[in-house]
Amino acid sequence: MKILDLVCSEGRTGFFFDDQLAIKNNAISDGSMYFGKVETAGFLKVRQAGESISVMFILEDGSIAYGDCVAVQYSGAAGRAPLFLFKDYIGVIENEIKPLFVGRDITTFRDLTKIIDDYRDSNGNMLHTAIRYGISQAILDMVAKANNKLMVDVIAEEYKTQISNTRIPIFTQSGDNRYDNVDKMLLKEVPILPHALINNVEKKLGTHGEKLEEYLKWLMNRIDKVDKNDSYNPIIQLDVYGTIGVIFDNDLQKVADYIKKLSQIVYPYKLKIEGPIDLDTRENQIESLSKLTKIIDEQNINVDIVADEWCNTYEDVIDFADNKAGHMIQIKSPDVGSIDDIVKSIIYCKEHGVKAYLGGSCNETDLSATISVHVGMATCADQFLARPGMGVDEAYMIAFNEMNRIIALKNR
């Protein structure tokens, strides 16, 4: 079967683009807005609407394969690709990428994805990660439809993986609404919660960490108050965006001592801390996270350190995993790029004794999230981030329902 055409449309995402540096430097939060001086290149405002580009392959039999090009909320931060706006990249897809596919035979997912991963522009630059992510989604859908298979089957067959026969633990994000959204998580017995978005020391963590401690005590009381199933034992995961390192001047022993204190507050539940420190370079981040992980292990602190910042590409994932820079690595889908690299990242982590967290962004779409479920189930990722948005219900529904559809169809 041949590819007849490639069509694009402008889209919105489930959240916003945020200037992370400006927010860390005390941009003013006002309702859903942020006000302050822009500090990351490409941004016009501290917070602006998320944009996407939908890619649609028209196939010879009349069917259509879909993918969404999206970038993360904190674009341009910590080594990530720059802001992804429709007006800047639609021409790249239509003028440079479309001719590479139209008229081709549909072969394998890996062969067709190699076209976009190997592509270089006149300056020798790779395609923006959002483009590689979105087009690889459409390629996966295209190969699945051409062969009358599920996307999860295509991945499992081409990468020789085993499809999960149970749901992957789903992690939900509260965003700034870290109280009311917890109730939604508890009512639905979400496996991993609450994220909490601790991205400002003074307002959210406390100059000595006291505000986060108070929040966790509230969270424990809230869990106890819910009439929950006895088998429901959620994992507590917080994304702190390097703020713990800020209050302790990146003194790793002090950071570890504070994390131990947090783990005692949430006992008997398991605690995961994402991004406890955020340093200025990739090399420093790997070195410090590796040392912190070693301290946590040597002192038998019941906490998993989750790597996020500066771990963007497949090559980054390899280096973080090789150096044990974290017990778990977030493979943040839009930052990694193509699904080929995402799958390889998960496999690499699992083969090297590091937990693989198939993450993404609140700034994705329903389509990119649904396709990511197939990636996670095909590779047995250790956990999966529900997305898009920060409303909990919608993102959790997408992940939960698609996982169950896959399981039901595979059982049949």
Contacts in CASP RR format, 6 or more apart in sequence:
PFRMAT RR
TARGET T0000
AUTHOR 0000-0000-0000
METHOD contacts of the structure
MODEL  1
MKILDLVCSEGRTGFFFDDQLAIKNNAISDGSMYFGKVETAGFLKVRQAG
ESISVMFILEDGSIAYGDCVAVQYSGAAGRAPLFLFKDYIGVIENEIKPL
FVGRDITTFRDLTKIIDDYRDSNGNMLHTAIRYGISQAILDMVAKANNKL
MVDVIAEEYKTQISNTRIPIFTQSGDNRYDNVDKMLLKEVPILPHALINN
VEKKLGTHGEKLEEYLKWLMNRIDKVDKNDSYNPIIQLDVYGTIGVIFDN
DLQKVADYIKKLSQIVYPYKLKIEGPIDLDTRENQIESLSKLTKIIDEQN
INVDIVADEWCNTYEDVIDFADNKAGHMIQIKSPDVGSIDDIVKSIIYCK
EHGVKAYLGGSCNETDLSATISVHVGMATCADQFLARPGMGVDEAYMIAF
NEMNRIIALKNR
1 59 0 8 1.000
1 60 0 8 1.000
1 61 0 8 1.000
1 105 0 8 1.000
1 106 0 8 1.000
1 146 0 8 1.000
2 59 0 8 1.000
2 60 0 8 1.000
2 103 0 8 1.000
2 104 0 8 1.000
2 105 0 8 1.000
2 106 0 8 1.000
3 57 0 8 1.000
3 58 0 8 1.000
3 59 0 8 1.000
3 60 0 8 1.000
3 101 0 8 1.000
3 102 0 8 1.000
3 103 0 8 1.000
3 104 0 8 1.000
3 105 0 8 1.000
3 106 0 8 1.000
3 142 0 8 1.000
4 58 0 8 1.000
4 59 0 8 1.000
4 60 0 8 1.000
4 62 0 8 1.000
4 102 0 8 1.000
4 103 0 8 1.000
5 57 0 8 1.000
5 58 0 8 1.000
5 102 0 8 1.000
6 55 0 8 1.000
6 56 0 8 1.000
6 57 0 8 1.000
6 58 0 8 1.000
6 93 0 8 1.000
6 94 0 8 1.000
6 97 0 8 1.000
6 98 0 8 1.000
6 101 0 8 1.000
6 102 0 8 1.000
7 55 0 8 1.000
7 56 0 8 1.000
7 58 0 8 1.000
8 53 0 8 1.000
8 54 0 8 1.000
8 55 0 8 1.000
8 56 0 8 1.000
8 90 0 8 1.000
8 93 0 8 1.000
8 94 0 8 1.000
9 53 0 8 1.000
9 54 0 8 1.000
9 56 0 8 1.000
10 51 0 8 1.000
10 52 0 8 1.000
10 53 0 8 1.000
10 54 0 8 1.000
10 86 0 8 1.000
10 90 0 8 1.000
11 51 0 8 1.000
11 52 0 8 1.000
11 53 0 8 1.000
11 54 0 8 1.000
11 68 0 8 1.000
11 86 0 8 1.000
11 365 0 8 1.000
12 49 0 8 1.000
12 50 0 8 1.000
12 51 0 8 1.000
12 52 0 8 1.000
12 365 0 8 1.000
13 50 0 8 1.000
13 51 0 8 1.000
13 52 0 8 1.000
13 70 0 8 1.000
13 363 0 8 1.000
13 364 0 8 1.000
13 365 0 8 1.000
13 388 0 8 1.000
14 50 0 8 1.000
14 362 0 8 1.000
14 363 0 8 1.000
14 364 0 8 1.000
14 365 0 8 1.000
14 387 0 8 1.000
14 388 0 8 1.000
14 389 0 8 1.000
15 50 0 8 1.000
15 73 0 8 1.000
15 361 0 8 1.000
15 362 0 8 1.000
15 363 0 8 1.000
15 388 0 8 1.000
15 389 0 8 1.000
15 390 0 8 1.000
16 47 0 8 1.000
16 48 0 8 1.000
16 49 0 8 1.000
16 50 0 8 1.000
16 73 0 8 1.000
16 363 0 8 1.000
17 43 0 8 1.000
17 47 0 8 1.000
17 48 0 8 1.000
17 49 0 8 1.000
17 50 0 8 1.000
17 51 0 8 1.000
17 71 0 8 1.000
17 73 0 8 1.000
17 75 0 8 1.000
17 83 0 8 1.000
17 363 0 8 1.000
18 34 0 8 1.000
18 46 0 8 1.000
18 47 0 8 1.000
18 73 0 8 1.000
18 74 0 8 1.000
19 27 0 8 1.000
19 34 0 8 1.000
19 38 0 8 1.000
19 39 0 8 1.000
19 40 0 8 1.000
19 43 0 8 1.000
19 45 0 8 1.000
19 46 0 8 1.000
19 47 0 8 1.000
20 40 0 8 1.000
20 74 0 8 1.000
20 76 0 8 1.000
20 77 0 8 1.000
20 78 0 8 1.000
20 199 0 8 1.000
20 241 0 8 1.000
21 39 0 8 1.000
21 40 0 8 1.000
21 77 0 8 1.000
22 34 0 8 1.000
22 36 0 8 1.000
22 37 0 8 1.000
22 38 0 8 1.000
22 39 0 8 1.000
22 40 0 8 1.000
22 43 0 8 1.000
22 46 0 8 1.000
23 34 0 8 1.000
23 46 0 8 1.000
23 199 0 8 1.000
23 200 0 8 1.000
24 199 0 8 1.000
24 200 0 8 1.000
24 241 0 8 1.000
25 39 0 8 1.000
26 200 0 8 1.000
26 202 0 8 1.000
27 34 0 8 1.000
27 35 0 8 1.000
27 36 0 8 1.000
27 37 0 8 1.000
27 46 0 8 1.000
28 34 0 8 1.000
28 35 0 8 1.000
28 36 0 8 1.000
29 176 0 8 1.000
29 203 0 8 1.000
32 47 0 8 1.000
33 47 0 8 1.000
34 45 0 8 1.000
34 46 0 8 1.000
34 47 0 8 1.000
35 46 0 8 1.000
36 46 0 8 1.000
37 46 0 8 1.000
38 44 0 8 1.000
38 45 0 8 1.000
38 46 0 8 1.000
40 75 0 8 1.000
40 76 0 8 1.000
40 77 0 8 1.000
40 83 0 8 1.000
41 76 0 8 1.000
41 82 0 8 1.000
41 83 0 8 1.000
42 82 0 8 1.000
42 83 0 8 1.000
43 83 0 8 1.000
50 363 0 8 1.000
51 84 0 8 1.000
51 85 0 8 1.000
51 86 0 8 1.000
52 68 0 8 1.000
52 69 0 8 1.000
52 70 0 8 1.000
52 84 0 8 1.000
52 86 0 8 1.000
52 130 0 8 1.000
52 365 0 8 1.000
52 368 0 8 1.000
53 68 0 8 1.000
53 69 0 8 1.000
53 86 0 8 1.000
53 89 0 8 1.000
53 90 0 8 1.000
53 93 0 8 1.000
53 130 0 8 1.000
53 131 0 8 1.000
53 134 0 8 1.000
54 66 0 8 1.000
54 67 0 8 1.000
54 68 0 8 1.000
54 69 0 8 1.000
54 367 0 8 1.000
55 66 0 8 1.000
55 67 0 8 1.000
55 68 0 8 1.000
55 69 0 8 1.000
55 93 0 8 1.000
55 134 0 8 1.000
55 135 0 8 1.000
55 137 0 8 1.000
55 138 0 8 1.000
56 64 0 8 1.000
56 65 0 8 1.000
56 66 0 8 1.000
56 67 0 8 1.000
56 138 0 8 1.000
57 64 0 8 1.000
57 65 0 8 1.000
57 101 0 8 1.000
57 138 0 8 1.000
57 139 0 8 1.000
57 141 0 8 1.000
57 142 0 8 1.000
58 64 0 8 1.000
59 65 0 8 1.000
59 106 0 8 1.000
59 142 0 8 1.000
59 145 0 8 1.000
59 146 0 8 1.000
63 145 0 8 1.000
65 138 0 8 1.000
65 139 0 8 1.000
65 141 0 8 1.000
65 142 0 8 1.000
65 145 0 8 1.000
66 137 0 8 1.000
66 138 0 8 1.000
66 141 0 8 1.000
66 367 0 8 1.000
67 134 0 8 1.000
67 135 0 8 1.000
67 137 0 8 1.000
67 138 0 8 1.000
67 141 0 8 1.000
67 367 0 8 1.000
67 368 0 8 1.000
67 371 0 8 1.000
68 134 0 8 1.000
68 137 0 8 1.000
68 364 0 8 1.000
68 365 0 8 1.000
68 367 0 8 1.000
68 368 0 8 1.000
69 84 0 8 1.000
69 89 0 8 1.000
69 93 0 8 1.000
69 128 0 8 1.000
69 130 0 8 1.000
69 131 0 8 1.000
69 133 0 8 1.000
69 134 0 8 1.000
69 135 0 8 1.000
70 84 0 8 1.000
70 130 0 8 1.000
70 133 0 8 1.000
70 134 0 8 1.000
70 334 0 8 1.000
70 361 0 8 1.000
70 363 0 8 1.000
70 364 0 8 1.000
70 365 0 8 1.000
70 368 0 8 1.000
71 80 0 8 1.000
71 81 0 8 1.000
71 83 0 8 1.000
71 84 0 8 1.000
71 128 0 8 1.000
71 129 0 8 1.000
71 130 0 8 1.000
71 334 0 8 1.000
71 361 0 8 1.000
71 363 0 8 1.000
72 80 0 8 1.000
72 332 0 8 1.000
72 334 0 8 1.000
72 335 0 8 1.000
72 360 0 8 1.000
72 361 0 8 1.000
72 363 0 8 1.000
73 361 0 8 1.000
73 362 0 8 1.000
73 363 0 8 1.000
74 80 0 8 1.000
75 81 0 8 1.000
75 82 0 8 1.000
75 83 0 8 1.000
75 84 0 8 1.000
76 82 0 8 1.000
76 83 0 8 1.000
77 309 0 8 1.000
78 278 0 8 1.000
78 309 0 8 1.000
78 310 0 8 1.000
78 312 0 8 1.000
79 282 0 8 1.000
79 310 0 8 1.000
79 312 0 8 1.000
80 129 0 8 1.000
80 312 0 8 1.000
80 335 0 8 1.000
81 128 0 8 1.000
81 129 0 8 1.000
81 130 0 8 1.000
81 312 0 8 1.000
81 335 0 8 1.000
82 128 0 8 1.000
84 128 0 8 1.000
84 130 0 8 1.000
89 128 0 8 1.000
89 130 0 8 1.000
89 131 0 8 1.000
92 121 0 8 1.000
92 127 0 8 1.000
92 128 0 8 1.000
92 131 0 8 1.000
93 131 0 8 1.000
93 135 0 8 1.000
96 119 0 8 1.000
96 121 0 8 1.000
97 116 0 8 1.000
97 119 0 8 1.000
97 127 0 8 1.000
97 131 0 8 1.000
97 135 0 8 1.000
100 115 0 8 1.000
100 116 0 8 1.000
100 119 0 8 1.000
101 112 0 8 1.000
101 115 0 8 1.000
104 112 0 8 1.000
106 112 0 8 1.000
106 142 0 8 1.000
106 143 0 8 1.000
106 146 0 8 1.000
107 143 0 8 1.000
108 143 0 8 1.000
108 158 0 8 1.000
109 139 0 8 1.000
109 140 0 8 1.000
109 143 0 8 1.000
109 154 0 8 1.000
109 155 0 8 1.000
109 158 0 8 1.000
109 339 0 8 1.000
109 340 0 8 1.000
110 158 0 8 1.000
110 340 0 8 1.000
112 139 0 8 1.000
112 142 0 8 1.000
112 143 0 8 1.000
113 136 0 8 1.000
113 139 0 8 1.000
113 338 0 8 1.000
113 339 0 8 1.000
113 340 0 8 1.000
114 340 0 8 1.000
116 127 0 8 1.000
116 131 0 8 1.000
116 132 0 8 1.000
116 135 0 8 1.000
116 136 0 8 1.000
116 338 0 8 1.000
117 126 0 8 1.000
117 132 0 8 1.000
117 338 0 8 1.000
117 340 0 8 1.000
117 341 0 8 1.000
119 126 0 8 1.000
119 127 0 8 1.000
120 126 0 8 1.000
121 127 0 8 1.000
126 132 0 8 1.000
129 312 0 8 1.000
129 334 0 8 1.000
129 335 0 8 1.000
129 336 0 8 1.000
129 337 0 8 1.000
130 334 0 8 1.000
130 337 0 8 1.000
132 337 0 8 1.000
132 338 0 8 1.000
132 341 0 8 1.000
133 333 0 8 1.000
133 334 0 8 1.000
133 336 0 8 1.000
133 337 0 8 1.000
133 338 0 8 1.000
133 339 0 8 1.000
133 368 0 8 1.000
134 368 0 8 1.000
135 338 0 8 1.000
136 337 0 8 1.000
136 338 0 8 1.000
136 339 0 8 1.000
136 340 0 8 1.000
137 339 0 8 1.000
137 367 0 8 1.000
137 368 0 8 1.000
137 371 0 8 1.000
139 339 0 8 1.000
140 151 0 8 1.000
140 154 0 8 1.000
140 155 0 8 1.000
140 339 0 8 1.000
140 371 0 8 1.000
140 374 0 8 1.000
141 151 0 8 1.000
141 371 0 8 1.000
143 149 0 8 1.000
143 154 0 8 1.000
144 150 0 8 1.000
144 151 0 8 1.000
144 153 0 8 1.000
144 154 0 8 1.000
147 154 0 8 1.000
150 374 0 8 1.000
150 406 0 8 1.000
150 409 0 8 1.000
151 371 0 8 1.000
151 374 0 8 1.000
151 378 0 8 1.000
152 163 0 8 1.000
152 374 0 8 1.000
152 377 0 8 1.000
152 378 0 8 1.000
152 406 0 8 1.000
152 410 0 8 1.000
153 163 0 8 1.000
153 378 0 8 1.000
155 161 0 8 1.000
155 339 0 8 1.000
155 343 0 8 1.000
155 374 0 8 1.000
155 375 0 8 1.000
155 378 0 8 1.000
155 379 0 8 1.000
156 162 0 8 1.000
156 163 0 8 1.000
156 378 0 8 1.000
159 343 0 8 1.000
159 344 0 8 1.000
159 347 0 8 1.000
159 378 0 8 1.000
159 379 0 8 1.000
161 343 0 8 1.000
161 347 0 8 1.000
161 378 0 8 1.000
161 379 0 8 1.000
161 380 0 8 1.000
162 380 0 8 1.000
163 377 0 8 1.000
163 378 0 8 1.000
163 380 0 8 1.000
163 406 0 8 1.000
163 410 0 8 1.000
164 376 0 8 1.000
164 377 0 8 1.000
164 378 0 8 1.000
164 380 0 8 1.000
164 407 0 8 1.000
165 407 0 8 1.000
165 410 0 8 1.000
165 411 0 8 1.000
166 407 0 8 1.000
167 400 0 8 1.000
167 403 0 8 1.000
167 404 0 8 1.000
167 407 0 8 1.000
168 358 0 8 1.000
168 376 0 8 1.000
168 377 0 8 1.000
168 380 0 8 1.000
168 381 0 8 1.000
168 382 0 8 1.000
168 383 0 8 1.000
168 384 0 8 1.000
168 403 0 8 1.000
169 191 0 8 1.000
169 192 0 8 1.000
169 235 0 8 1.000
169 382 0 8 1.000
169 383 0 8 1.000
169 384 0 8 1.000
170 190 0 8 1.000
170 191 0 8 1.000
170 192 0 8 1.000
170 383 0 8 1.000
170 384 0 8 1.000
170 385 0 8 1.000
170 386 0 8 1.000
170 396 0 8 1.000
170 399 0 8 1.000
170 400 0 8 1.000
170 403 0 8 1.000
171 190 0 8 1.000
171 191 0 8 1.000
171 192 0 8 1.000
171 193 0 8 1.000
171 195 0 8 1.000
171 237 0 8 1.000
171 357 0 8 1.000
171 383 0 8 1.000
171 384 0 8 1.000
171 385 0 8 1.000
171 386 0 8 1.000
172 181 0 8 1.000
172 185 0 8 1.000
172 190 0 8 1.000
172 192 0 8 1.000
172 193 0 8 1.000
172 194 0 8 1.000
172 195 0 8 1.000
172 386 0 8 1.000
172 392 0 8 1.000
172 395 0 8 1.000
172 396 0 8 1.000
173 194 0 8 1.000
173 195 0 8 1.000
173 197 0 8 1.000
173 239 0 8 1.000
173 362 0 8 1.000
173 385 0 8 1.000
173 386 0 8 1.000
173 387 0 8 1.000
173 389 0 8 1.000
173 390 0 8 1.000
173 391 0 8 1.000
173 392 0 8 1.000
173 395 0 8 1.000
174 181 0 8 1.000
174 182 0 8 1.000
174 185 0 8 1.000
174 193 0 8 1.000
174 194 0 8 1.000
174 195 0 8 1.000
174 196 0 8 1.000
174 197 0 8 1.000
174 390 0 8 1.000
174 392 0 8 1.000
175 181 0 8 1.000
175 195 0 8 1.000
175 196 0 8 1.000
175 197 0 8 1.000
175 362 0 8 1.000
175 390 0 8 1.000
175 391 0 8 1.000
176 197 0 8 1.000
176 390 0 8 1.000
177 390 0 8 1.000
177 391 0 8 1.000
178 194 0 8 1.000
178 195 0 8 1.000
178 196 0 8 1.000
178 197 0 8 1.000
178 215 0 8 1.000
179 218 0 8 1.000
181 194 0 8 1.000
181 390 0 8 1.000
181 391 0 8 1.000
181 392 0 8 1.000
182 193 0 8 1.000
182 194 0 8 1.000
182 219 0 8 1.000
182 222 0 8 1.000
183 222 0 8 1.000
184 391 0 8 1.000
184 392 0 8 1.000
184 393 0 8 1.000
185 193 0 8 1.000
185 194 0 8 1.000
185 234 0 8 1.000
185 392 0 8 1.000
185 396 0 8 1.000
186 193 0 8 1.000
186 222 0 8 1.000
186 223 0 8 1.000
186 226 0 8 1.000
186 228 0 8 1.000
186 234 0 8 1.000
187 226 0 8 1.000
188 392 0 8 1.000
188 393 0 8 1.000
188 396 0 8 1.000
189 228 0 8 1.000
189 229 0 8 1.000
189 232 0 8 1.000
189 234 0 8 1.000
190 234 0 8 1.000
190 386 0 8 1.000
190 392 0 8 1.000
190 396 0 8 1.000
191 234 0 8 1.000
191 235 0 8 1.000
191 383 0 8 1.000
192 234 0 8 1.000
192 235 0 8 1.000
192 236 0 8 1.000
192 237 0 8 1.000
192 272 0 8 1.000
192 383 0 8 1.000
193 234 0 8 1.000
193 235 0 8 1.000
193 236 0 8 1.000
193 237 0 8 1.000
194 219 0 8 1.000
194 236 0 8 1.000
194 237 0 8 1.000
194 238 0 8 1.000
195 237 0 8 1.000
195 238 0 8 1.000
195 239 0 8 1.000
196 204 0 8 1.000
196 215 0 8 1.000
196 238 0 8 1.000
196 239 0 8 1.000
197 204 0 8 1.000
197 239 0 8 1.000
197 241 0 8 1.000
198 204 0 8 1.000
198 205 0 8 1.000
198 212 0 8 1.000
198 238 0 8 1.000
198 239 0 8 1.000
198 240 0 8 1.000
198 241 0 8 1.000
198 243 0 8 1.000
199 240 0 8 1.000
199 241 0 8 1.000
199 243 0 8 1.000
200 243 0 8 1.000
201 207 0 8 1.000
201 243 0 8 1.000
201 246 0 8 1.000
201 247 0 8 1.000
203 211 0 8 1.000
204 211 0 8 1.000
204 212 0 8 1.000
204 243 0 8 1.000
205 211 0 8 1.000
205 212 0 8 1.000
205 240 0 8 1.000
205 243 0 8 1.000
205 244 0 8 1.000
205 247 0 8 1.000
206 212 0 8 1.000
206 247 0 8 1.000
207 247 0 8 1.000
208 247 0 8 1.000
209 244 0 8 1.000
209 247 0 8 1.000
209 258 0 8 1.000
212 238 0 8 1.000
212 240 0 8 1.000
212 262 0 8 1.000
213 261 0 8 1.000
213 262 0 8 1.000
213 265 0 8 1.000
216 236 0 8 1.000
216 262 0 8 1.000
216 265 0 8 1.000
216 266 0 8 1.000
217 265 0 8 1.000
219 236 0 8 1.000
219 266 0 8 1.000
220 265 0 8 1.000
220 266 0 8 1.000
220 269 0 8 1.000
223 234 0 8 1.000
223 269 0 8 1.000
233 268 0 8 1.000
233 269 0 8 1.000
234 269 0 8 1.000
235 269 0 8 1.000
235 270 0 8 1.000
235 271 0 8 1.000
235 272 0 8 1.000
236 266 0 8 1.000
236 269 0 8 1.000
236 270 0 8 1.000
236 271 0 8 1.000
236 272 0 8 1.000
237 271 0 8 1.000
237 272 0 8 1.000
237 273 0 8 1.000
237 274 0 8 1.000
237 306 0 8 1.000
238 262 0 8 1.000
238 271 0 8 1.000
238 272 0 8 1.000
238 273 0 8 1.000
238 274 0 8 1.000
239 274 0 8 1.000
239 275 0 8 1.000
239 308 0 8 1.000
240 273 0 8 1.000
240 274 0 8 1.000
240 275 0 8 1.000
240 276 0 8 1.000
241 275 0 8 1.000
241 278 0 8 1.000
241 309 0 8 1.000
242 275 0 8 1.000
242 276 0 8 1.000
242 277 0 8 1.000
242 278 0 8 1.000
242 309 0 8 1.000
244 255 0 8 1.000
244 258 0 8 1.000
244 259 0 8 1.000
244 273 0 8 1.000
244 276 0 8 1.000
244 277 0 8 1.000
245 251 0 8 1.000
245 255 0 8 1.000
245 276 0 8 1.000
245 277 0 8 1.000
245 278 0 8 1.000
248 254 0 8 1.000
248 255 0 8 1.000
248 258 0 8 1.000
250 277 0 8 1.000
250 279 0 8 1.000
250 288 0 8 1.000
252 277 0 8 1.000
252 288 0 8 1.000
252 291 0 8 1.000
252 292 0 8 1.000
252 295 0 8 1.000
253 295 0 8 1.000
255 276 0 8 1.000
255 277 0 8 1.000
255 292 0 8 1.000
256 292 0 8 1.000
256 295 0 8 1.000
256 296 0 8 1.000
256 299 0 8 1.000
256 301 0 8 1.000
259 271 0 8 1.000
259 273 0 8 1.000
259 276 0 8 1.000
259 296 0 8 1.000
259 301 0 8 1.000
259 303 0 8 1.000
260 299 0 8 1.000
260 301 0 8 1.000
260 303 0 8 1.000
262 271 0 8 1.000
262 273 0 8 1.000
262 303 0 8 1.000
263 271 0 8 1.000
263 301 0 8 1.000
263 302 0 8 1.000
263 303 0 8 1.000
267 302 0 8 1.000
270 302 0 8 1.000
270 304 0 8 1.000
271 302 0 8 1.000
271 303 0 8 1.000
271 304 0 8 1.000
272 303 0 8 1.000
272 304 0 8 1.000
272 305 0 8 1.000
272 306 0 8 1.000
272 328 0 8 1.000
273 303 0 8 1.000
273 304 0 8 1.000
273 305 0 8 1.000
273 306 0 8 1.000
274 306 0 8 1.000
274 308 0 8 1.000
274 330 0 8 1.000
275 305 0 8 1.000
275 306 0 8 1.000
275 307 0 8 1.000
275 308 0 8 1.000
275 309 0 8 1.000
276 292 0 8 1.000
276 305 0 8 1.000
277 285 0 8 1.000
277 288 0 8 1.000
277 289 0 8 1.000
277 292 0 8 1.000
278 285 0 8 1.000
278 309 0 8 1.000
278 310 0 8 1.000
279 285 0 8 1.000
279 288 0 8 1.000
279 310 0 8 1.000
281 310 0 8 1.000
282 310 0 8 1.000
282 316 0 8 1.000
282 319 0 8 1.000
285 309 0 8 1.000
285 310 0 8 1.000
285 311 0 8 1.000
285 325 0 8 1.000
286 310 0 8 1.000
286 319 0 8 1.000
286 320 0 8 1.000
286 323 0 8 1.000
286 325 0 8 1.000
287 323 0 8 1.000
287 325 0 8 1.000
289 305 0 8 1.000
289 307 0 8 1.000
289 320 0 8 1.000
289 325 0 8 1.000
289 326 0 8 1.000
290 323 0 8 1.000
290 324 0 8 1.000
290 325 0 8 1.000
290 326 0 8 1.000
292 305 0 8 1.000
292 326 0 8 1.000
293 305 0 8 1.000
293 324 0 8 1.000
293 325 0 8 1.000
293 326 0 8 1.000
293 327 0 8 1.000
294 324 0 8 1.000
296 303 0 8 1.000
296 305 0 8 1.000
296 327 0 8 1.000
304 326 0 8 1.000
304 327 0 8 1.000
304 328 0 8 1.000
304 355 0 8 1.000
305 326 0 8 1.000
305 327 0 8 1.000
305 328 0 8 1.000
306 326 0 8 1.000
306 327 0 8 1.000
306 328 0 8 1.000
306 329 0 8 1.000
306 330 0 8 1.000
306 357 0 8 1.000
307 320 0 8 1.000
307 325 0 8 1.000
307 326 0 8 1.000
307 328 0 8 1.000
307 329 0 8 1.000
307 330 0 8 1.000
308 330 0 8 1.000
308 332 0 8 1.000
310 316 0 8 1.000
311 317 0 8 1.000
311 320 0 8 1.000
311 325 0 8 1.000
311 329 0 8 1.000
311 330 0 8 1.000
311 332 0 8 1.000
312 332 0 8 1.000
312 335 0 8 1.000
312 336 0 8 1.000
313 335 0 8 1.000
313 336 0 8 1.000
313 337 0 8 1.000
313 341 0 8 1.000
314 336 0 8 1.000
314 341 0 8 1.000
314 342 0 8 1.000
314 344 0 8 1.000
314 345 0 8 1.000
314 348 0 8 1.000
317 329 0 8 1.000
317 331 0 8 1.000
317 336 0 8 1.000
317 345 0 8 1.000
317 348 0 8 1.000
317 349 0 8 1.000
318 348 0 8 1.000
319 325 0 8 1.000
320 326 0 8 1.000
320 329 0 8 1.000
320 354 0 8 1.000
321 329 0 8 1.000
321 348 0 8 1.000
321 349 0 8 1.000
321 352 0 8 1.000
321 353 0 8 1.000
321 354 0 8 1.000
322 352 0 8 1.000
324 354 0 8 1.000
326 354 0 8 1.000
327 354 0 8 1.000
327 355 0 8 1.000
328 354 0 8 1.000
328 355 0 8 1.000
328 356 0 8 1.000
328 357 0 8 1.000
328 382 0 8 1.000
328 383 0 8 1.000
329 345 0 8 1.000
329 349 0 8 1.000
329 354 0 8 1.000
329 355 0 8 1.000
329 356 0 8 1.000
329 357 0 8 1.000
330 357 0 8 1.000
330 359 0 8 1.000
330 360 0 8 1.000
330 385 0 8 1.000
331 342 0 8 1.000
331 345 0 8 1.000
331 346 0 8 1.000
331 349 0 8 1.000
331 356 0 8 1.000
331 357 0 8 1.000
331 358 0 8 1.000
331 359 0 8 1.000
331 381 0 8 1.000
332 359 0 8 1.000
332 360 0 8 1.000
332 361 0 8 1.000
333 342 0 8 1.000
333 358 0 8 1.000
333 359 0 8 1.000
333 360 0 8 1.000
333 361 0 8 1.000
333 364 0 8 1.000
333 368 0 8 1.000
333 372 0 8 1.000
333 375 0 8 1.000
334 360 0 8 1.000
334 361 0 8 1.000
334 363 0 8 1.000
334 364 0 8 1.000
334 368 0 8 1.000
335 360 0 8 1.000
336 342 0 8 1.000
336 345 0 8 1.000
339 371 0 8 1.000
339 375 0 8 1.000
342 358 0 8 1.000
342 375 0 8 1.000
343 375 0 8 1.000
343 378 0 8 1.000
343 379 0 8 1.000
345 356 0 8 1.000
346 356 0 8 1.000
346 358 0 8 1.000
346 375 0 8 1.000
346 376 0 8 1.000
346 379 0 8 1.000
346 381 0 8 1.000
347 379 0 8 1.000
349 355 0 8 1.000
349 356 0 8 1.000
350 356 0 8 1.000
350 379 0 8 1.000
350 380 0 8 1.000
350 382 0 8 1.000
355 382 0 8 1.000
355 383 0 8 1.000
356 379 0 8 1.000
356 381 0 8 1.000
356 382 0 8 1.000
357 381 0 8 1.000
357 382 0 8 1.000
357 383 0 8 1.000
357 384 0 8 1.000
357 385 0 8 1.000
358 372 0 8 1.000
358 375 0 8 1.000
358 376 0 8 1.000
358 379 0 8 1.000
358 381 0 8 1.000
358 383 0 8 1.000
358 384 0 8 1.000
358 385 0 8 1.000
359 372 0 8 1.000
359 384 0 8 1.000
359 385 0 8 1.000
359 387 0 8 1.000
360 372 0 8 1.000
360 385 0 8 1.000
360 387 0 8 1.000
361 387 0 8 1.000
361 388 0 8 1.000
362 387 0 8 1.000
362 388 0 8 1.000
362 389 0 8 1.000
362 390 0 8 1.000
362 395 0 8 1.000
363 388 0 8 1.000
363 389 0 8 1.000
364 372 0 8 1.000
364 387 0 8 1.000
364 388 0 8 1.000
365 388 0 8 1.000
366 388 0 8 1.000
366 394 0 8 1.000
366 398 0 8 1.000
368 388 0 8 1.000
369 386 0 8 1.000
369 387 0 8 1.000
369 388 0 8 1.000
369 395 0 8 1.000
369 398 0 8 1.000
369 399 0 8 1.000
370 398 0 8 1.000
370 402 0 8 1.000
372 384 0 8 1.000
372 387 0 8 1.000
373 384 0 8 1.000
373 398 0 8 1.000
373 399 0 8 1.000
373 402 0 8 1.000
373 403 0 8 1.000
373 406 0 8 1.000
374 402 0 8 1.000
374 406 0 8 1.000
375 381 0 8 1.000
376 384 0 8 1.000
377 403 0 8 1.000
377 406 0 8 1.000
384 399 0 8 1.000
384 403 0 8 1.000
386 392 0 8 1.000
386 395 0 8 1.000
386 396 0 8 1.000
386 398 0 8 1.000
386 399 0 8 1.000
386 400 0 8 1.000
387 395 0 8 1.000
387 398 0 8 1.000
387 399 0 8 1.000
388 394 0 8 1.000
388 395 0 8 1.000
389 395 0 8 1.000
END
